[in-house]
Amino acid sequence: MSMTVARLLTEELSTARELPMPPWLYGVIALVAFAFLLGVTWSFRGTAQKYAPAGHGEAAARAAAAAKAARAADDEAHWPEHPGHGHP
């Protein structure tokens, strides 16, 4: 029985395949691929600002100011005894 086990082990070892290149080269290829993808991503930086409408920033600032004014108008002293509402 021990000869059968030894024979099976040696047969499996002989059928093992070698890698087509050294193992460290797989890491180098992965680093190069990720560096390339980083370059592609980096090339699109600032694209949103290039294609935004001209008055987009000013309109958003006006809308935020109007919303803030509306919240301030809603926050009148409807519960005077509750802190944080109305004037002190």
DSSP file (Angstrom, degrees, kcal/mol; ACC not computed):
  #  RESIDUE AA STRUCTURE BP1 BP2  ACC     N-H-->O    O-->H-N    N-H-->O    O-->H-N    TCO  KAPPA ALPHA  PHI   PSI    X-CA   Y-CA   Z-CA
    1    1 A M     >        0   0    0      0, 0.0     4,-1.9     0, 0.0     5,-0.2   0.000 360.0 360.0 360.0 -38.3    0.0    0.0    0.0
    2    2 A S  H  >  +     0   0    0      1,-0.2     4,-2.2     2,-0.2     5,-0.2   0.842 360.0  54.2 -67.4 -30.7    2.8    2.4    0.8
    3    3 A M  H  > S+     0   0    0      2,-0.2     4,-2.3     1,-0.2    -1,-0.2   0.863 106.6  52.2 -68.2 -35.3    4.3    1.9   -2.7
    4    4 A T  H  > S+     0   0    0      2,-0.2     4,-2.3     1,-0.2    -2,-0.2   0.913 110.7  46.9 -66.8 -42.5    0.9    2.7   -4.3
    5    5 A V  H  X S+     0   0    0     -4,-1.9     4,-2.3     2,-0.2    -2,-0.2   0.925 113.0  48.9 -64.8 -44.9    0.7    6.0   -2.4
    6    6 A A  H  X S+     0   0    0     -4,-2.2     4,-2.1     1,-0.2    -2,-0.2   0.896 111.3  50.4 -62.0 -40.7    4.3    6.9   -3.3
    7    7 A R  H  X S+     0   0    0     -4,-2.3     4,-2.0     2,-0.2    -1,-0.2   0.911 110.2  49.2 -65.2 -42.1    3.6    6.1   -6.9
    8    8 A L  H  X S+     0   0    0     -4,-2.3     4,-2.1     1,-0.2    -2,-0.2   0.902 110.9  50.7 -64.2 -40.3    0.5    8.3   -6.9
    9    9 A L  H  X S+     0   0    0     -4,-2.3     4,-1.9     1,-0.2    -1,-0.2   0.907 111.2  47.2 -64.8 -41.6    2.4   11.2   -5.3
   10   10 A T  H  X S+     0   0    0     -4,-2.1     4,-1.6     1,-0.2    -1,-0.2   0.851 110.5  52.7 -70.2 -33.3    5.2   11.0   -7.8
   11   11 A E  H  X S+     0   0    0     -4,-2.0     4,-1.0     2,-0.2    -1,-0.2   0.896 109.5  48.8 -68.7 -39.0    2.8   10.8  -10.8
   12   12 A E  H  < S+     0   0    0     -4,-2.1     3,-0.4     1,-0.2     4,-0.3   0.885 109.6  52.5 -67.4 -37.5    1.0   14.0   -9.6
   13   13 A L  H >< S+     0   0    0     -4,-1.9     3,-0.9     1,-0.2    -1,-0.2   0.855 106.4  53.0 -67.3 -33.2    4.2   15.8   -9.1
   14   14 A S  H 3< S+     0   0    0     -4,-1.6    -1,-0.2     1,-0.2    -2,-0.2   0.749 106.0  53.8 -74.7 -21.9    5.3   15.0  -12.7
   15   15 A T  T 3< S+     0   0    0     -4,-1.0    -1,-0.2    -3,-0.4    -2,-0.2   0.426  80.1 119.5 -91.7   1.8    2.1   16.4  -14.1
   16   16 A A    <   -     0   0    0     -3,-0.9     2,-0.3    -4,-0.3    -3,-0.0  -0.433  61.3-131.1 -67.8 139.8    2.4   19.8  -12.4
   17   17 A R        -     0   0    0     -2,-0.1     2,-0.2     1,-0.0    -1,-0.1  -0.681  11.2-129.8 -94.3 146.5    2.6   22.7  -14.9
   18   18 A E        -     0   0    0     -2,-0.3    -1,-0.0     1,-0.1     0, 0.0  -0.607  30.2-103.3 -87.2 152.5    5.2   25.4  -14.7
   19   19 A L        -     0   0    0     -2,-0.2    -1,-0.1     1,-0.1     0, 0.0  -0.484  24.9-126.2 -71.3 147.3    4.3   29.0  -14.9
   20   20 A P  S    S+     0   0    0      0, 0.0    -1,-0.1     0, 0.0    -2,-0.0   0.651  91.2  13.6 -72.1 -12.5    4.9   30.6  -18.3
   21   21 A M  S    S-     0   0    0      0, 0.0     5,-0.1     0, 0.0    -2,-0.1  -0.956 101.3 -71.2-151.4 167.4    6.9   33.4  -16.6
   22   22 A P    >>  -     0   0    0      0, 0.0     3,-1.1     0, 0.0     4,-0.6  -0.287  44.8-119.1 -62.7 149.3    8.5   34.1  -13.2
   23   23 A P  H >> S+     0   0    0      0, 0.0     3,-0.9     0, 0.0     4,-0.9   0.840 110.9  59.4 -60.2 -35.5    6.1   34.8  -10.4
   24   24 A W  H 3> S+     0   0    0      1,-0.2     4,-1.7     2,-0.2     5,-0.1   0.771  95.0  65.3 -66.0 -24.0    7.5   38.3   -9.7
   25   25 A L  H <> S+     0   0    0     -3,-1.1     4,-2.4     1,-0.2    -1,-0.2   0.805  93.4  59.7 -69.7 -28.4    6.6   39.3  -13.3
   26   26 A Y  H <X S+     0   0    0     -3,-0.9     4,-2.1    -4,-0.6    -1,-0.2   0.902 105.5  49.0 -63.4 -40.1    2.9   38.9  -12.6
   27   27 A G  H  X S+     0   0    0     -4,-0.9     4,-2.4     2,-0.2    -2,-0.2   0.893 110.1  50.7 -64.9 -40.2    3.3   41.6   -9.9
   28   28 A V  H  X S+     0   0    0     -4,-1.7     4,-2.4     2,-0.2    -2,-0.2   0.917 110.3  49.4 -64.2 -42.8    5.1   43.9  -12.3
   29   29 A I  H  X S+     0   0    0     -4,-2.4     4,-2.3     1,-0.2    -1,-0.2   0.906 110.8  50.3 -62.9 -41.0    2.4   43.5  -14.9
   30   30 A A  H  X S+     0   0    0     -4,-2.1     4,-2.5     2,-0.2    -2,-0.2   0.916 110.3  49.5 -64.1 -43.0   -0.3   44.2  -12.3
   31   31 A L  H  X S+     0   0    0     -4,-2.4     4,-2.3     1,-0.2    -2,-0.2   0.907 111.5  48.7 -62.6 -41.5    1.5   47.4  -11.2
   32   32 A V  H  X S+     0   0    0     -4,-2.4     4,-2.2     2,-0.2    -1,-0.2   0.907 111.5  50.1 -64.6 -41.1    1.8   48.6  -14.8
   33   33 A A  H  X S+     0   0    0     -4,-2.3     4,-2.2     2,-0.2    -2,-0.2   0.922 112.3  46.4 -64.1 -43.6   -1.9   47.9  -15.4
   34   34 A F  H  X S+     0   0    0     -4,-2.5     4,-2.2     2,-0.2    -1,-0.2   0.867 110.9  52.7 -67.8 -35.1   -3.0   49.8  -12.3
   35   35 A A  H  X S+     0   0    0     -4,-2.3     4,-2.0    -5,-0.2    -1,-0.2   0.900 109.2  50.0 -65.3 -39.6   -0.7   52.7  -13.2
   36   36 A F  H  X S+     0   0    0     -4,-2.2     4,-2.1     2,-0.2    -2,-0.2   0.925 111.0  48.5 -63.0 -44.6   -2.2   52.8  -16.6
   37   37 A L  H  X S+     0   0    0     -4,-2.2     4,-2.3     1,-0.2    -2,-0.2   0.866 109.1  53.6 -64.7 -35.9   -5.7   52.9  -15.1
   38   38 A L  H  X S+     0   0    0     -4,-2.2     4,-2.7     2,-0.2    -1,-0.2   0.903 107.8  51.1 -63.3 -40.6   -4.7   55.6  -12.7
   39   39 A G  H  X S+     0   0    0     -4,-2.0     4,-1.6     2,-0.2    -2,-0.2   0.896 109.3  49.8 -62.9 -40.9   -3.5   57.7  -15.7
   40   40 A V  H  X S+     0   0    0     -4,-2.1     4,-0.5     2,-0.2    -2,-0.2   0.926 113.6  45.8 -63.9 -43.9   -6.8   57.2  -17.5
   41   41 A T  H >< S+     0   0    0     -4,-2.3     3,-1.2     1,-0.2    -2,-0.2   0.910 111.0  52.7 -64.3 -42.1   -8.7   58.3  -14.4
   42   42 A W  H >< S+     0   0    0     -4,-2.7     3,-1.5     1,-0.3    -1,-0.2   0.801  98.9  64.8 -64.8 -29.8   -6.4   61.2  -13.8
   43   43 A S  H 3< S+     0   0    0     -4,-1.6    -1,-0.3     1,-0.3    -2,-0.2   0.712  97.7  55.8 -68.9 -18.5   -7.0   62.4  -17.4
   44   44 A F  T X< S+     0   0    0     -3,-1.2     3,-1.6    -4,-0.5     4,-0.3   0.354  76.8 126.0 -94.8   6.4  -10.6   63.1  -16.6
   45   45 A R  T <  S+     0   0    0     -3,-1.5    -3,-0.0     1,-0.3    -4,-0.0  -0.419  76.7  15.7 -66.9 138.8  -10.0   65.4  -13.7
   46   46 A G  T 3> S+     0   0    0     -2,-0.1     4,-1.3     1,-0.0    -1,-0.3   0.499  86.0 123.8  79.9   4.6  -11.8   68.8  -14.0
   47   47 A T  H <>  +     0   0    0     -3,-1.6     4,-1.5     1,-0.2    -2,-0.1   0.870  68.5  57.3 -67.1 -35.7  -14.1   67.6  -16.8
   48   48 A A  H  4 S+     0   0    0     -4,-0.3     4,-0.5     1,-0.2    -1,-0.2   0.880 107.0  48.7 -63.4 -37.5  -17.2   68.5  -14.9
   49   49 A Q  H  4 S+     0   0    0      1,-0.2     3,-0.4     2,-0.2    -1,-0.2   0.809 106.5  57.7 -72.5 -28.2  -16.0   72.1  -14.6
   50   50 A K  H  < S+     0   0    0     -4,-1.3    -1,-0.2     1,-0.2    -2,-0.2   0.865 115.9  33.6 -68.5 -35.4  -15.2   72.3  -18.3
   51   51 A Y  S  < S+     0   0    0     -4,-1.5    -1,-0.2    -3,-0.1    -2,-0.2   0.296  90.1 115.5-107.6   9.4  -18.7   71.4  -19.4
   52   52 A A  S    S-     0   0    0     -4,-0.5     5,-0.0    -3,-0.4    -3,-0.0  -0.487  77.6 -94.0 -75.5 148.6  -20.8   73.1  -16.6
   53   53 A P    >   -     0   0    0      0, 0.0     3,-1.3     0, 0.0     4,-0.3  -0.251  36.6-113.5 -59.5 153.9  -23.1   75.9  -17.6
   54   54 A A  T 3  S+     0   0    0      1,-0.3     3,-0.4     2,-0.1     4,-0.2   0.893 112.5  35.8 -61.0 -45.3  -21.5   79.4  -17.3
   55   55 A G  T 3> S+     0   0    0      1,-0.2     4,-2.4     2,-0.1    -1,-0.3   0.171  84.2 111.3 -95.8  19.0  -23.8   80.7  -14.5
   56   56 A H  H <> S+     0   0    0     -3,-1.3     4,-1.9     1,-0.2    -1,-0.2   0.900  77.6  46.4 -62.7 -42.8  -24.1   77.4  -12.7
   57   57 A G  H  > S+     0   0    0     -3,-0.4     4,-1.8    -4,-0.3    -1,-0.2   0.897 114.2  47.2 -68.3 -40.6  -22.1   78.4   -9.6
   58   58 A E  H  > S+     0   0    0     -4,-0.2     4,-2.3     2,-0.2    -2,-0.2   0.895 111.3  50.9 -68.5 -40.4  -23.8   81.8   -9.2
   59   59 A A  H  X S+     0   0    0     -4,-2.4     4,-2.4     1,-0.2    -1,-0.2   0.896 109.9  50.2 -65.3 -39.3  -27.3   80.3   -9.6
   60   60 A A  H  X S+     0   0    0     -4,-1.9     4,-2.2    -5,-0.2    -1,-0.2   0.889 110.1  50.5 -66.4 -37.8  -26.5   77.6   -7.0
   61   61 A A  H  X S+     0   0    0     -4,-1.8     4,-2.1     2,-0.2    -2,-0.2   0.898 111.1  48.5 -66.7 -39.8  -25.3   80.3   -4.6
   62   62 A R  H  X S+     0   0    0     -4,-2.3     4,-2.3     2,-0.2    -2,-0.2   0.910 111.3  50.0 -65.7 -41.1  -28.5   82.4   -5.1
   63   63 A A  H  X S+     0   0    0     -4,-2.4     4,-2.2     1,-0.2    -2,-0.2   0.888 110.4  50.0 -64.9 -38.9  -30.6   79.3   -4.5
   64   64 A A  H  X S+     0   0    0     -4,-2.2     4,-2.1     2,-0.2    -1,-0.2   0.892 110.8  49.5 -67.0 -38.7  -28.8   78.4   -1.3
   65   65 A A  H  X S+     0   0    0     -4,-2.1     4,-2.2     2,-0.2    -2,-0.2   0.895 111.0  49.7 -66.7 -39.1  -29.2   82.0    0.0
   66   66 A A  H  X S+     0   0    0     -4,-2.3     4,-2.2     2,-0.2    -2,-0.2   0.894 110.9  49.6 -65.9 -39.4  -32.9   81.9   -0.8
   67   67 A A  H  X S+     0   0    0     -4,-2.2     4,-2.2     2,-0.2    -2,-0.2   0.889 110.3  50.5 -66.4 -38.3  -33.3   78.6    1.0
   68   68 A K  H  X S+     0   0    0     -4,-2.1     4,-2.0     2,-0.2    -2,-0.2   0.901 110.5  49.2 -65.6 -40.5  -31.4   80.0    4.0
   69   69 A A  H  X S+     0   0    0     -4,-2.2     4,-1.9     2,-0.2    -2,-0.2   0.884 110.0  51.7 -65.6 -38.0  -33.7   83.0    4.1
   70   70 A A  H  X S+     0   0    0     -4,-2.2     4,-1.8     2,-0.2    -2,-0.2   0.895 109.6  49.2 -66.4 -39.5  -36.8   80.8    3.9
   71   71 A R  H  X S+     0   0    0     -4,-2.2     4,-1.1     1,-0.2    -1,-0.2   0.891 109.9  51.8 -66.0 -37.7  -35.6   78.7    6.8
   72   72 A A  H  < S+     0   0    0     -4,-2.0     3,-0.2     1,-0.2    -2,-0.2   0.877 109.2  50.3 -66.2 -36.2  -34.9   81.8    8.9
   73   73 A A  H  < S+     0   0    0     -4,-1.9     3,-0.3     1,-0.2    -1,-0.2   0.855 109.8  50.8 -69.2 -34.5  -38.5   83.1    8.2
   74   74 A D  H  < S+     0   0    0     -4,-1.8     2,-0.9     1,-0.2    -1,-0.2   0.719  96.5  73.1 -73.2 -20.1  -39.9   79.7    9.2
   75   75 A D     <  +     0   0    0     -4,-1.1    11,-0.9    -3,-0.2    -1,-0.2  -0.313  68.5 141.0 -95.0  51.4  -38.0   79.8   12.5
   76   76 A E  S    S-     0   0    0     -2,-0.9     2,-2.5    -3,-0.3     3,-0.4  -0.325  71.0 -80.2 -84.3 175.0  -40.0   82.5   14.2
   77   77 A A  S    S+     0   0    0      1,-0.2    -1,-0.1     8,-0.1    -2,-0.1  -0.413  73.2 139.4 -77.7  68.2  -40.9   82.4   17.9
   78   78 A H  S    S+     0   0    0     -2,-2.5    -1,-0.2     1,-0.3    -3,-0.0   0.699  81.6  32.2 -84.8 -19.0  -43.8   80.0   17.6
   79   79 A W  S >  S+     0   0    0     -3,-0.4     3,-1.4     3,-0.2    -1,-0.3  -0.761  72.4 178.1-129.3  86.6  -42.7   78.3   20.8
   80   80 A P  T 3  S+     0   0    0      0, 0.0     5,-0.1     0, 0.0    -1,-0.1   0.812  79.8  54.7 -63.1 -28.8  -41.1   81.1   22.9
   81   81 A E  T 3  S+     0   0    0      2,-0.1    -4,-0.0    -4,-0.0    -2,-0.0   0.640  89.9  88.7 -80.6 -11.3  -40.4   78.8   25.9
   82   82 A H  S X  S-     0   0    0     -3,-1.4     3,-1.3     1,-0.0    -3,-0.2  -0.768  82.7-126.0 -87.8 120.5  -38.5   76.4   23.6
   83   83 A P  T 3  S+     0   0    0      0, 0.0     3,-0.1     0, 0.0    -2,-0.1  -0.358  91.0  35.8 -67.4 144.3  -34.8   77.3   23.4
   84   84 A G  T 3  S+     0   0    0      1,-0.3     2,-0.4     2,-0.1    -2,-0.0   0.277  95.5  98.7  98.5 -10.1  -33.4   77.7   19.9
   85   85 A H  S <  S-     0   0    0     -3,-1.3    -1,-0.3    -6,-0.2    -8,-0.1  -0.920  83.5 -16.0-111.7 135.4  -36.5   79.2   18.4
   86   86 A G  S    S-     0   0    0    -11,-0.9    -2,-0.1    -2,-0.4   -10,-0.1  -0.221 103.9 -30.9  75.7-165.0  -37.0   82.9   18.0
   87   87 A H              0   0    0      1,-0.1    -2,-0.1   -10,-0.0   -11,-0.0  -0.645 360.0 360.0 -92.0 147.1  -35.0   85.7   19.6
   88   88 A P              0   0    0      0, 0.0    -1,-0.1     0, 0.0    -2,-0.1   0.496 360.0 360.0 -70.9 360.0  -33.4   85.3   23.0
